[in-house]
């Protein structure tokens, strides 16, 4: 039985909390949040801590799950790894590739496993799309459009999500999901052009559109925060192959084949009360279970590699810089 501690009990931490509790083969022994009243409120049988150093001093752990604000991921992950504890950290692991490289070096030096929770790779719709692409069932991929849109997150603790130095804003909060999936599917693009619509600092909407050029395909990825509190979260894709168009939108995931057939992939999970802007957290459960299995089996979590994590962050950093100067990279 692996012993797990969860650090950070905000929106994402609450999702991880529910999934650890229902997972076999693990015991969630402790939760930690600087807001001790929140930790006490959410804890059931877990020990409660308000300080990570105190947690690491008093608990014997196999896994630490880091769900604190993005700017704290590196610090908290390194503290756990230096204690010989395996770490699953929410994305982004850090806001620059140099910090991520240091994190993986420390993981190697301390003989522990580190995985960045790029959850899209574990969501059923995206896994089906990946299999369609890999199998060439409908021919070559020609063009794709991915999107991820939401209201501006004004609810974060101390408003950290609206501080670019702490969250990276839209590119590192939303766009990183689709950028990571595209990178995992197609690798580094030959060329990238980014457009970012923003009136001025600390105003919204913050609208980010990247165009990734590959040898025989063009992929668009759109992400935005809109200054409209009741705007519903939206995410999906439309991917064109030689003999089919595969779509994920409000109607579910469907394939429109060139012979006139419509395929309903019926990948949607049953709706649940997740506490965040998703109707299901199946993908989170699968990524967490995958990491747990890697620790149990003593194998590296190759589903999300160090090279890919660094590649994605480098691409986003270059895209943000290019957008400021209206350049193509």
N, C-alpha and C positions, 0 to 999 in steps of 0.2 A: 504494500500500500504506500503510494507516494504521498509525501506530506507537502502541501502547497500553502503559500501565503499570497494574498492579493493586496497590492498596494494601490490605493486610489479608488474611491467609491463614487465618482461622478457618473455621468451618463454611461460611458463605456465600461467603467468598473462595475456598474450594476449589472450590465449584460454578462460580463465575465463571471460575476458572483453567482448568478442564477445557473449558468452552465457548469461551473465547477461543482455546484451542489448536486447536480443530477448525473454527474459522470462517475462511472464505475472505476475502481482501481486507484482512486485518489481520496485523500482526506484534506479538506480545507481547514487548516488548523488555526489560521489567524487572518484578520483583515486589518488594514492600516490606512488611516486618513488623518491629515492634519486637523480636520474638523472632527474632533473626538465625539461630539454629540451625534454627528451623522453616522460614524462608525458604530456607535452603541445602538443607534436606531436600526441599522441594517443587519447587525450581527444576530445570529441565532445561537449556534453552539460554538462559534469561533471566538478565540481570544481577540481582544481589541487593543490596538496600539495607535498612538498618534504620532509616533516617530519611528522612522525606518531603522535607525541605528539601534534603538531599544529592541525592536522586533528581531533584528539579526543577532543581537547579543543573547537573547533569551530563548529563541526557537531553533530546533534542529529541522532543517528543511531540505527538500529535494528540488523544489521549483519555486521561484518567485515570479509572479505575474505582475508586470508593471503597467498600470493604467492611469498614472498621474498625468498632469499636463505635459505637453510635448517637450517643453524646454527642460523638464526634469528627467526625461527618460534615460539619458546617458548617465547622469549622476547616480540614479537609483539602480540602474542595471549594473554598473561597475561595482557599486558597493556590495551587491549580492554575489556577483561573480567572484570577487576577491575573497569571499567566504566559502568558495567552492560550491555555489548553488547555481543550478541551471536557470536560465532566464528566458521567459517569453515577454517581449515588450511590444506595446502598441506602436503603431506607426504614427508619425515618422520616428525612427529610432533616434534621429537627431536632425538638425536642419542643414547639415553639411556633410559631405562624404568623408572628410578627414576625421570627424568625430566617430563616424560609423566604423571606419577602418580601425581606429583605436579600440573601439568596443569589441570587435571581432578578435583583435590581437590579444586583448586581455582574456577573452573567453578561451582562446587557444592556450595561453600561458597558464591558465588555471584549470585546464582540462575539463571545461564545462561546455554545455551546449547553449547557443544563443540563437533565437529565432525572432524575426520581426513579423508582427501579426498583419500581414497583407491579406486581409480576409477575402477579397474578391476572388482570389485563386481557389478558394474553398466553397464558393457559392455555386449551387447546382446549375443555374442558367449559364454561368460563365464556363463551368466545367464542360457542359454539353457543347457550347460554342467552340471551346478548345479542341474537343474530340472531332467535331465536324471539320475544323481547319486541318488538324493533323492527318485525318483519314483521306482528305481530298475528295470526300463523298460527293460534293457538288462542284468539283473543280477548284481552280485557283482562287484565292482571295483577291478581289479587285479594289474594293473601297469599303471603308467603315466609318461609322459615326457613333461615338460614345458620349453620354452626357450624365451630369451629376449636379443637380441644382437644389438650392434650399433657401429658406429665409436666413437672414444674418443671425448667427448664434450669439444673441445678446445675454444669454443666460449663464455663461461660464463663470466659474469661481474667480472673483477679482477681475472679471472681464479679460482674462488672459488670452482668449481666442482672438480678440480684436487688437492685440498687440503684435505687430509683425515680427518683432524680435523674439517673441515667445512661441507663436504658432505658425509663422510663415504665411498666414492668411490662406486664401482660397487655393493657391497652387499646392501647398503642403497639407491642407486639410481635406480638400475634396478631389482636386485633379490628380493627386498622387495615386488614388485608387485605380483610375483608368489608365494612367501612365504606366503604373506597375503591371497591370494586366497586359497591356499592349506590348510592353518590353519583354514580359515573360513569354509572349506568343511569337513575337517577330524580331526581338533583339533591338539593338541600337539602330535608329533610323539613319538614313544617309543625309537627311536634311530636315530641319524643323523651322517652321515659322510660327510665331506666337503673336496674338493680338490680345491686348488687355484693356478693357474699357473701365476707367475709373476717373471720376471727376477730379478728386484731389485726395490727399492723405486723410484717412479715417472717415471717408464717406463711402456710401454704397448706392447702387450696386457695384460689386467687384466681379467683373465678368472676364473669364480667361478662356481663350480658344487657341488650341495648339493644332497645327497641321503637320503630321509626321509623314515624310516621304520615304518609301522603300523602293526597291528595284522595280516592282510591278504593281504596287499598291499605294494608295493614299489613305491615311487614317486621320480623322478629325476627333478631337476630344474637347468637350465643352464643360466648364464648371463655373458656378456662380453662387454668390450670396446676394439675395435681393432684400431691399429694405421694406419688407412687407411681412409682418409677423405671422399672418395666416396663409402665406404661400406654402403649399404642400411640398415635401421632399419628393424629388423625382430623379430616377436613375434608369438608364436603359441603353440599348444599342440597336443599330441597324447595320448589318454587315452584308455586303454584296459579294457573292461568289459567281462563278461563271454560269451556274445553273440554278441558283437559288438566292433569295434574300432572306436572311434570318433576322428577326426582330424581337426585341424585348421592350415592352412598353406597358401601359395600363391594361392592355388586353392579354397580358401574359406573354409567353415566348412562343412564337409561331415561325414556321418556315414556308415561304411562298416559292414554290418550285416552278421552273420554266415550263413544265408539262401541264401546268394548271392545278396541280395538287397543292393543298394547304395542309401542313403538318402542325398539329398542336402538341407541343412538347410537354405540357402539363407538369412543369418543374416546380411550380409555386408551392411552398410549404404552407401549412395551415397557419392562419393569422394567430398571433399571440400578443399579450400585453408586454411589450419589450421595454417600455420606458424611454425609447429613443425613436428616431424617425424611420424605423424599419418595422415591417409587419411580422418578420420572422428573424430569429437569430441562429438558424441552422448552420450557416456558414461559420459563425463564431464557434459553435460547439465542435464542428469538424476540424477547424484549425487547432483548437485547444487539445482535442483528442489526438490529433496527429502529433503534436509536440510531446504530449504525455507518452505516446507510444515510442517516440524516438528516445526519450529518456529511459523508458523501461527496457528497450531493446539495445541500448547503447549504440545508437547510430546517429549520424549527423542529420539535421533537418534540411535535407537537400531540396525540398519543395520550394524553399525561399532561400536562395544562396546569397552569400556576402557580396559576390560580384554583381548580382542583379540589384541588390539594395543600393549599392554604391552607384551603379549605372543609372538607376532611376533618379536618385538625388542629384547626380551631376547633370542629367538632362533637364530637370526642373530648374536647377540653379541657372543654367545657361539660358533656358527659356525665359525666366523672369528678367534676367539682364538684357536679353535681346528685345523683349517687349518694351523695356524702358527706352531703348535706343531705336526701336522700330527696325531691327535688323533680322536677317535670316541667319540661322546657325547651321 
